[in-house]
Amino acid sequence: MSNRSSNKRLRLALVAHDAKKDLMVEWARANGDTLKHAHIFATGTTGGRISAALPNLEVTALKSGPLGGDQQIGAIECGC
């Protein structure tokens, strides 16, 4: 069952390592209309940069990847 048909809000995890952070922000800008319907979870710097570029999005920035952000994303319960 899709998230839309069950009226659950889309939850999306975004992780961009090192030199890919600029590309992730560009991708988020290009897909902003779709992402405004999602709750985004992102590792620290990535989440901060996406929030700064697109303040209308709901972004939860976790720890930076090397400090445990990747594990935090893996531990989020999907509620499926």
Order of alpha helices (4+ residues) and beta strands (2+ residues): beta-alpha-alpha-beta-alpha-beta-alpha
